[in-house]
Amino acid sequence: MGRIKFNGVFLLMVLQIFLVATTTGDETCESDRKMEEQCRFHNYKTVKPLLDYFRQVRNELEQSETKEKQISELSFDLMEKYHKIVRIHETFKKEAALLNEYKNKVIKGENDLQLCQNKVDKSDFEINSQQNMILKLEEQLTDKSTNLENCQVQLKSLNSRLIEKDENIKRLSEIIKNNTEHQKTRELELEKSKSILLTHEKDIQLYRSENHKLNRTSENIREEQKNIQLKLTESETKLIDKVKENQLCQSALHKLSPTTCPPLGDYSGVHQLNVSGIGLFNVLCDSQLAGPGWIVIQQRVGGNESFNRDWATFRKGFGVPESDFFLGLEKIHRITSLQRFELYIHMVAKNGSTYNFRFDDFKIYDEDNGYELSLGKFNGTIIDNGMSYNEDMKFSTFDHDNDPYNHINCAALNANGWWYNSCIDCNLNAPYGEQLCCWFTNKYISLKEVKMLIRPNEAMKK
């Protein structure tokens, strides 16, 4: 294209030169007509090649213009096609954007569909789990229905037993009432026997005085004296028999409904008490250590029982009478609420020394008051003791902290339940070993044996 333009320009320059030459030649030929033909011939010869070349160039120019026109048309067509391509490209871009949008919507729909499928799977799993749970609950309900029927049968049996026990209690109450009346009758008879005995004693004194006066009388008087002595012996024997019979009646009455250990005789061993609010339960009675009538409420003799128990266990009691045991806070409360009791503590040190002391008004309050400890006056061979320091304290266990410290649980620290005013002093429920101890006045004693016993204060007067 550039070459064609260059050739066109060159031809135009040559044509201008030719015209100038022709004009010049014409002027010369006019001045010399003679030379006209020569000039024309000469110009023709000179210009002919140029004319030929010009014709050729003009043809080429015409061809070039035709080609340029074709090229322009082709360029125009090309531009139209380019614009069409651009429009098609823009349309394609829009369609591609729409396609991407549709693709994103499809992907989102697939994701939503997957989430829905997951939710459906989760719902199916939960439904299966709930169905399994329903089946289990139905089985448990069936078992509980069976257990309920068994419990109802047992309840009927217990009700019948309870009715029988109520009848037995009524019968025993009537027996106790009859025995009480019989005891009153015996007591009246005993009073009469005592009055008779006093009368007999006066008679004996009179007989003895008469015997003294008539000591040297005849054999008849001696025989009469023997008869009097025989009568006196018989009266004394009858009186002794009545006293024994009265004691037996009291013992029988005590066995029917005792609330403490028998206050007379040697009744050591396990006995059954009947205390209001609890009913019948076994206790260990001791008539050897400090006289009759003692109930053992706590015993440490071998370390076979752990005293690191929870509140419910201390409330109920644990252990066996043959070894270590604790009677139970509720039983001790019920017993000591009936009348005034004394407390006797017997301790044996590891070196064999024994220590005994008493308190004259022992009791513990009810559970609402934390089974608070009350001791009364101290009486013993030692001057002071750590037990008194625990008075007015509530009972503490590792799950019921009632000691006066805010950030320390003495029961958890010492691994046992006790009436804590401090974490040391006299701890008779401590783990068996070095911790089982009691403080006296500036003296620490490690113990190997401990017994806590109670009995009614009236027993001391008998």
C-alpha positions as CSV (number, residue, x, y, z in Angstrom):
1,M,0.0,0.0,0.0
2,G,2.8,2.4,0.9
3,R,4.7,1.5,-2.3
4,I,1.7,2.3,-4.5
5,K,1.4,5.7,-2.9
6,F,5.1,6.4,-3.5
7,N,4.8,5.4,-7.2
8,G,1.8,7.7,-7.6
9,V,3.6,10.6,-6.1
10,F,6.6,10.0,-8.3
11,L,4.5,9.9,-11.5
12,L,2.8,13.2,-10.6
13,M,6.3,14.8,-10.3
14,V,7.3,13.4,-13.7
15,L,4.1,14.6,-15.3
16,Q,4.7,18.1,-14.0
17,I,8.2,18.1,-15.5
18,F,6.8,16.8,-18.7
19,L,4.2,19.6,-18.9
20,V,6.9,22.2,-18.1
21,A,9.1,20.7,-20.8
22,T,6.2,20.7,-23.3
23,T,5.4,24.3,-22.6
24,T,9.0,25.3,-23.0
25,G,9.3,23.2,-26.1
26,D,6.2,24.8,-27.6
27,E,7.5,28.3,-27.1
28,T,10.7,27.3,-28.8
29,C,8.9,25.7,-31.7
30,E,6.7,28.8,-32.1
31,S,9.8,30.9,-32.6
32,D,11.1,28.6,-35.1
33,R,8.4,26.9,-37.0
34,K,10.9,25.2,-39.0
35,M,11.9,23.3,-36.2
36,E,8.3,22.4,-35.3
37,E,8.2,19.0,-36.8
38,Q,11.6,18.2,-35.4
39,C,10.5,19.3,-31.9
40,R,7.3,17.3,-32.1
41,F,9.2,14.3,-33.3
42,H,11.9,14.9,-30.7
43,N,9.3,15.5,-27.9
44,Y,7.4,12.5,-29.0
45,K,10.5,10.3,-28.8
46,T,11.4,11.9,-25.6
47,V,8.0,11.7,-24.0
48,K,6.8,8.5,-25.5
49,P,8.5,6.2,-22.9
50,L,7.2,8.5,-20.2
51,L,3.8,8.4,-21.7
52,D,4.0,4.7,-21.9
53,Y,5.2,4.6,-18.3
54,F,2.5,7.1,-17.4
55,R,-0.2,5.0,-19.0
56,Q,1.2,2.0,-17.1
57,V,1.3,4.0,-13.9
58,R,-2.2,5.4,-14.6
59,N,-3.4,1.9,-15.2
60,E,-1.6,0.8,-12.0
61,L,-3.2,3.8,-10.2
62,E,-6.6,2.9,-11.5
63,Q,-5.9,-0.7,-10.5
64,S,-4.5,0.7,-7.2
65,E,-7.6,2.8,-6.6
66,T,-9.8,-0.2,-7.5
67,K,-7.8,-2.2,-5.0
68,E,-7.9,0.6,-2.4
69,K,-11.6,0.8,-3.0
70,Q,-11.8,-2.9,-2.6
71,I,-9.5,-2.7,0.4
72,S,-11.7,0.1,1.8
73,E,-14.8,-2.0,1.2
74,L,-13.0,-4.9,2.7
75,S,-11.9,-2.7,5.7
76,F,-15.5,-1.5,6.0
77,D,-16.7,-5.0,5.9
78,L,-14.0,-6.0,8.3
79,M,-14.9,-3.2,10.7
80,E,-18.6,-4.2,10.5
81,K,-17.5,-7.7,11.2
82,Y,-15.2,-6.5,14.0
83,H,-18.1,-4.6,15.5
84,K,-20.3,-7.6,15.1
85,I,-17.6,-9.7,16.8
86,V,-17.4,-7.0,19.5
87,R,-21.2,-7.1,19.9
88,I,-21.1,-10.9,19.8
89,H,-18.2,-10.8,22.4
90,E,-20.2,-8.5,24.6
91,T,-23.3,-10.7,24.2
92,F,-21.0,-13.7,24.9
93,K,-19.7,-11.9,28.0
94,K,-23.2,-11.2,29.2
95,E,-24.3,-14.7,28.5
96,A,-21.1,-16.0,30.2
97,A,-22.0,-13.8,33.2
98,L,-25.5,-15.1,33.1
99,L,-24.1,-18.6,32.8
100,N,-21.8,-18.0,35.8
101,E,-24.7,-16.6,37.7
102,Y,-26.8,-19.6,36.7
103,K,-23.8,-21.8,37.6
104,N,-23.5,-20.1,41.0
105,K,-27.2,-20.5,41.5
106,V,-26.9,-24.2,40.6
107,I,-23.9,-24.6,43.0
108,K,-25.9,-22.8,45.7
109,G,-28.9,-25.0,44.9
110,E,-26.7,-28.1,45.1
111,N,-25.3,-26.9,48.5
112,D,-28.8,-26.1,49.7
113,L,-29.9,-29.5,48.5
114,Q,-26.9,-31.1,50.3
115,L,-27.8,-29.2,53.5
116,C,-31.4,-30.3,53.1
117,Q,-30.1,-33.8,52.6
118,N,-27.9,-33.6,55.7
119,K,-30.9,-32.2,57.6
120,V,-33.0,-35.1,56.3
121,D,-30.3,-37.6,57.3
122,K,-30.0,-35.9,60.7
123,S,-33.8,-36.0,61.1
124,D,-33.8,-39.6,60.1
125,F,-31.1,-40.4,62.6
126,E,-32.9,-38.4,65.4
127,I,-36.1,-40.2,64.4
128,N,-34.4,-43.6,64.6
129,S,-32.8,-42.6,67.9
130,Q,-36.1,-41.4,69.3
131,Q,-37.7,-44.6,68.1
132,N,-35.0,-46.6,69.8
133,M,-35.5,-44.5,72.9
134,I,-39.2,-45.0,72.7
135,L,-38.7,-48.7,72.5
136,K,-36.3,-48.6,75.5
137,L,-38.8,-46.5,77.4
138,E,-41.5,-48.9,76.5
139,E,-39.3,-51.8,77.8
140,Q,-38.5,-49.8,81.0
141,L,-42.2,-48.9,81.4
142,T,-43.0,-52.6,81.1
143,D,-40.3,-53.4,83.6
144,K,-41.5,-50.7,85.9
145,S,-45.1,-51.8,85.5
146,T,-43.9,-55.3,86.5
147,N,-41.9,-53.8,89.4
148,L,-44.9,-51.7,90.4
149,E,-47.1,-54.8,90.4
150,N,-44.5,-56.5,92.6
151,C,-44.3,-53.5,94.8
152,Q,-48.1,-53.4,95.1
153,V,-48.0,-57.1,96.1
154,Q,-45.2,-56.4,98.6
155,L,-47.1,-53.4,99.8
156,K,-50.2,-55.5,100.4
157,S,-48.0,-58.0,102.2
158,L,-46.4,-55.2,104.3
159,N,-49.8,-53.8,105.1
160,S,-51.0,-57.1,106.3
161,R,-47.8,-57.4,108.4
162,L,-48.3,-53.9,109.6
163,I,-51.9,-54.8,110.6
164,E,-50.5,-57.9,112.4
165,K,-47.9,-55.7,114.1
166,D,-50.5,-53.2,115.1
167,E,-52.5,-56.0,116.7
168,N,-49.4,-57.3,118.4
169,I,-48.6,-53.8,119.6
170,K,-52.2,-53.5,121.0
171,R,-51.8,-56.9,122.6
172,L,-48.4,-55.9,124.0
173,S,-49.8,-52.6,125.2
174,E,-52.6,-54.5,127.0
175,I,-50.0,-56.8,128.5
176,I,-47.9,-53.8,129.5
177,K,-50.9,-52.2,131.0
178,N,-51.8,-55.4,132.9
179,N,-48.2,-55.7,134.0
180,T,-48.2,-52.1,135.1
181,E,-51.3,-52.7,137.2
182,H,-49.8,-55.9,138.4
183,Q,-46.6,-54.0,139.3
184,K,-48.6,-51.5,141.2
185,T,-50.4,-54.3,143.0
186,R,-47.0,-55.8,143.8
187,E,-45.7,-52.5,145.0
188,L,-48.7,-52.1,147.2
189,E,-48.1,-55.7,148.5
190,L,-44.5,-54.7,148.9
191,E,-45.4,-51.7,151.0
192,K,-47.7,-53.9,153.0
193,S,-44.9,-56.4,153.4
194,K,-42.6,-53.6,154.5
195,S,-45.1,-52.5,157.1
196,I,-45.5,-56.1,158.2
197,L,-41.7,-56.4,158.3
198,L,-41.5,-53.3,160.4
199,T,-44.2,-54.8,162.7
200,H,-42.2,-58.0,162.8
201,E,-39.0,-56.2,163.5
202,K,-40.8,-54.5,166.4
203,D,-42.1,-57.8,167.5
204,I,-38.6,-59.3,167.2
205,Q,-37.2,-56.5,169.3
206,L,-39.9,-57.2,171.9
207,Y,-39.3,-60.9,171.6
208,R,-35.6,-60.4,171.9
209,S,-36.1,-58.2,175.0
210,E,-38.4,-60.8,176.5
211,N,-36.0,-63.4,175.4
212,H,-33.3,-61.6,177.1
213,K,-35.4,-61.4,180.3
214,L,-36.5,-64.9,180.1
215,N,-33.1,-66.3,179.0
216,R,-32.9,-68.5,182.0
217,T,-36.5,-69.7,182.1
218,S,-37.8,-73.1,181.4
219,E,-37.7,-75.2,178.3
220,N,-41.2,-74.0,177.3
221,I,-40.0,-70.4,177.1
222,R,-37.0,-71.6,174.9
223,E,-39.4,-73.5,172.6
224,E,-41.5,-70.4,172.3
225,Q,-38.4,-68.4,171.5
226,K,-37.5,-70.9,168.8
227,N,-41.0,-70.6,167.3
228,I,-40.7,-66.8,167.4
229,Q,-37.4,-67.0,165.6
230,L,-38.9,-69.4,163.1
231,K,-41.7,-67.1,162.4
232,L,-39.3,-64.2,162.1
233,T,-37.2,-66.2,159.6
234,E,-40.3,-67.1,157.6
235,S,-41.4,-63.5,157.5
236,E,-38.0,-62.4,156.4
237,T,-38.0,-65.1,153.7
238,K,-41.4,-64.1,152.5
239,L,-40.3,-60.5,152.3
240,I,-37.1,-61.3,150.4
241,D,-39.2,-63.4,148.0
242,K,-41.6,-60.5,147.4
243,V,-38.7,-58.2,146.8
244,K,-37.2,-60.6,144.2
245,E,-40.6,-61.1,142.7
246,N,-41.0,-57.3,142.4
247,Q,-37.5,-57.1,140.7
248,L,-38.5,-59.8,138.3
249,C,-41.7,-57.9,137.5
250,Q,-39.7,-54.8,136.8
251,S,-37.3,-56.7,134.6
252,A,-40.2,-58.4,132.7
253,L,-41.8,-55.0,132.2
254,H,-38.5,-53.5,131.0
255,K,-38.1,-56.4,128.5
256,L,-41.6,-55.7,127.1
257,S,-40.9,-52.0,126.3
258,P,-37.4,-50.9,127.4
259,T,-36.1,-47.4,126.5
260,T,-32.7,-48.0,128.1
261,C,-30.5,-50.8,129.3
262,P,-31.7,-52.6,132.5
263,P,-30.7,-50.6,135.6
264,L,-30.2,-53.7,137.8
265,G,-28.2,-56.8,137.7
266,D,-25.6,-57.9,135.1
267,Y,-27.3,-57.3,131.7
268,S,-24.2,-56.9,129.5
269,G,-24.6,-57.7,125.8
270,V,-26.9,-56.8,123.0
271,H,-30.5,-55.8,124.0
272,Q,-33.4,-54.4,122.1
273,L,-34.8,-51.0,122.8
274,N,-38.1,-49.5,121.8
275,V,-37.8,-45.7,121.4
276,S,-40.6,-43.4,120.1
277,G,-39.9,-42.2,116.6
278,I,-37.6,-45.0,115.7
279,G,-39.1,-48.3,117.0
280,L,-37.1,-51.4,117.9
281,F,-33.3,-51.5,117.5
282,N,-30.4,-53.3,119.1
283,V,-27.9,-51.6,121.5
284,L,-24.9,-52.9,123.4
285,C,-25.4,-52.8,127.1
286,D,-22.5,-52.7,129.5
287,S,-22.8,-53.5,133.2
288,Q,-19.1,-54.3,133.8
289,L,-17.2,-51.2,133.1
290,A,-18.9,-48.6,135.4
291,G,-21.9,-50.4,136.8
292,P,-25.3,-51.5,135.4
293,G,-27.6,-49.6,133.0
294,W,-25.0,-48.2,130.5
295,I,-25.7,-48.0,126.7
296,V,-22.6,-48.0,124.6
297,I,-23.0,-45.3,121.9
298,Q,-19.5,-45.4,120.5
299,Q,-16.7,-47.9,120.6
300,R,-13.1,-48.0,119.2
301,V,-11.4,-51.2,120.1
302,G,-9.5,-52.4,117.0
303,G,-9.7,-50.0,114.1
304,N,-11.7,-52.3,111.9
305,E,-14.3,-49.7,111.0
306,S,-13.8,-46.4,109.0
307,F,-15.3,-43.4,110.7
308,N,-14.9,-41.3,107.5
309,R,-18.6,-41.5,106.6
310,D,-21.2,-39.1,105.2
311,W,-23.9,-37.4,107.1
312,A,-26.6,-40.0,106.3
313,T,-24.4,-42.8,107.6
314,F,-23.6,-41.1,110.9
315,R,-27.3,-40.2,111.2
316,K,-28.2,-43.9,110.8
317,G,-25.2,-45.5,112.6
318,F,-22.7,-48.1,111.5
319,G,-20.5,-50.9,112.7
320,V,-21.1,-54.0,114.8
321,P,-21.2,-54.4,118.7
322,E,-18.3,-56.9,118.6
323,S,-15.9,-54.3,117.1
324,D,-15.9,-50.6,116.3
325,F,-19.3,-48.9,115.9
326,F,-21.3,-45.7,116.2
327,L,-24.9,-46.0,117.4
328,G,-26.3,-43.2,115.2
329,L,-27.0,-39.5,115.8
330,E,-30.8,-39.9,115.4
331,K,-31.0,-42.8,117.9
332,I,-28.8,-41.0,120.4
333,H,-31.0,-37.8,120.0
334,R,-34.2,-39.8,120.5
335,I,-32.8,-41.7,123.6
336,T,-31.4,-38.6,125.3
337,S,-34.6,-36.6,124.7
338,L,-36.6,-39.0,126.9
339,Q,-34.9,-38.0,130.2
340,R,-31.7,-36.7,131.7
341,F,-28.6,-38.8,130.9
342,E,-25.0,-38.9,132.0
343,L,-22.1,-39.6,129.8
344,Y,-19.2,-41.8,130.8
345,I,-16.0,-41.9,128.6
346,H,-13.5,-44.6,129.1
347,M,-10.1,-44.3,127.3
348,V,-7.0,-46.5,127.3
349,A,-3.8,-45.0,126.1
350,K,-1.2,-46.8,124.0
351,N,1.0,-47.2,127.1
352,G,-1.8,-48.9,129.0
353,S,-2.9,-46.0,131.2
354,T,-6.7,-45.6,131.6
355,Y,-8.7,-42.4,131.9
356,N,-12.3,-42.0,132.8
357,F,-14.5,-39.0,133.2
358,R,-18.3,-38.2,133.3
359,F,-20.7,-35.4,132.3
360,D,-23.9,-35.2,134.2
361,D,-26.3,-33.8,131.5
362,F,-25.5,-35.4,128.1
363,K,-27.8,-35.0,125.1
364,I,-27.7,-34.0,121.4
365,Y,-30.4,-31.9,119.7
366,D,-32.4,-32.9,116.6
367,E,-31.2,-32.8,113.0
368,D,-32.6,-29.4,112.3
369,N,-30.1,-28.1,115.0
370,G,-27.3,-30.1,113.5
371,Y,-27.3,-32.7,116.4
372,E,-25.7,-30.0,118.6
373,L,-23.7,-31.4,121.6
374,S,-24.6,-30.7,125.3
375,L,-22.5,-32.2,128.1
376,G,-23.3,-30.6,131.4
377,K,-20.9,-30.6,134.4
378,F,-17.6,-32.4,134.2
379,N,-16.5,-34.9,136.8
380,G,-13.2,-36.9,136.6
381,T,-9.8,-37.6,138.0
382,I,-8.2,-35.2,135.6
383,I,-8.3,-31.4,135.9
384,D,-9.4,-30.5,132.4
385,N,-10.1,-32.2,129.1
386,G,-10.5,-31.4,125.4
387,M,-14.0,-32.9,125.2
388,S,-15.5,-29.9,127.1
389,Y,-14.1,-27.6,124.3
390,N,-16.5,-29.3,121.8
391,E,-19.7,-28.5,123.8
392,D,-22.4,-26.6,122.0
393,M,-20.9,-27.5,118.6
394,K,-22.9,-29.0,115.7
395,F,-21.9,-32.3,114.2
396,S,-19.7,-32.1,111.1
397,T,-19.0,-34.6,108.2
398,F,-17.1,-34.1,105.0
399,D,-20.5,-33.3,103.2
400,H,-22.0,-31.2,106.1
401,D,-19.4,-28.6,107.3
402,N,-20.7,-27.2,110.6
403,D,-17.4,-26.2,112.3
404,P,-16.8,-22.5,113.0
405,Y,-14.1,-22.1,110.4
406,N,-15.0,-20.4,107.1
407,H,-12.3,-21.9,104.8
408,I,-11.5,-25.2,106.5
409,N,-13.7,-28.4,106.8
410,C,-12.2,-30.2,109.8
411,A,-14.2,-33.3,109.1
412,A,-12.7,-33.5,105.6
413,L,-9.3,-32.6,106.9
414,N,-9.3,-35.3,109.7
415,A,-11.3,-37.9,107.7
416,N,-14.0,-38.4,110.3
417,G,-17.2,-36.9,111.6
418,W,-17.2,-35.2,115.0
419,W,-18.4,-32.2,117.0
420,Y,-15.6,-29.8,115.9
421,N,-14.8,-26.5,117.7
422,S,-11.3,-26.9,116.4
423,C,-9.6,-29.5,114.2
424,I,-7.7,-31.1,117.1
425,D,-8.5,-31.2,120.9
426,C,-10.5,-34.4,121.8
427,N,-11.3,-36.3,118.6
428,L,-12.7,-39.7,119.6
429,N,-13.9,-40.6,116.0
430,A,-10.5,-39.9,114.4
431,P,-8.8,-42.5,112.2
432,Y,-7.4,-45.4,114.3
433,G,-3.8,-44.7,115.1
434,E,-1.9,-41.6,116.1
435,Q,-4.8,-39.3,115.3
436,L,-7.1,-41.0,117.8
437,C,-6.3,-38.8,120.7
438,C,-7.5,-36.4,123.4
439,W,-5.9,-33.3,124.9
440,F,-5.8,-32.9,128.7
441,T,-4.3,-29.9,130.4
442,N,-1.1,-29.3,128.4
443,K,-0.9,-33.1,127.7
444,Y,-1.5,-35.0,124.5
445,I,-2.5,-38.6,124.8
446,S,-2.6,-41.1,121.9
447,L,-5.3,-43.7,122.4
448,K,-5.8,-47.4,121.5
449,E,-9.3,-47.9,123.0
450,V,-12.3,-45.6,123.5
451,K,-15.8,-46.2,124.7
452,M,-18.6,-43.6,125.1
453,L,-21.5,-44.8,127.4
454,I,-24.7,-43.2,128.6
455,R,-27.4,-44.0,131.2
456,P,-30.2,-42.2,132.9
457,N,-29.1,-40.1,135.9
458,E,-31.6,-41.9,138.1
459,A,-29.5,-45.0,137.8
460,M,-26.8,-43.4,139.9
461,K,-29.1,-43.4,142.9
462,K,-29.9,-47.1,142.8
